[in-house]
């Protein structure tokens, strides 16, 4: 899989601008209902991982970027938590074992940009899921997500730096290409010191798929999954194409 978004040079900044805890109670509850080991794919720096480890979940984490996993491992070590990590492409997933619970948080599956790689990933996930095991995949709701894509450069956030005094300003620009069903754009990171003096800038490309409900459903069925539920948010509310922020798929082998 060719990486759609490169987090290798953002691992040290990621926890500064990604703070949401909206989905953690949902994954905590789902993990609590599972007897067996869990696998988190596209785990990043451990935003969801660490709360589940504290809960006692036996968790393995996979991410394409070892730089992101290094941050996860460091945070886990400071808190006295143990976690097994693998730097691996999800479409080439090969861990040699099956899991009772597999999940992809934070709409990250959409960052697998091609349909062929999405299919490969789903097949690999199905192979790693134990019989009757649960797979949860979170996605953007296309209609709601595309309402924020307007081709304009905007300030997305102004955050205190977590490593030293100062601020991180995050700017973003997104365009949608309907012929390829891809959103492309850029993120611009500006790091300022405590006096407001700009120290450095970084740029990262944005590239993710817009997966329609029917499209994803067909992919999962081809991979062998059974659809148990589709939620529109992490409070288990029903999915609405007009208003739900997410598509949260609950799938079984």
Order of alpha helices (4+ residues) and beta strands (2+ residues): alpha-alpha-beta-alpha-beta-alpha-beta-beta-alpha-beta-alpha-beta-beta-beta-beta-alpha-beta-beta
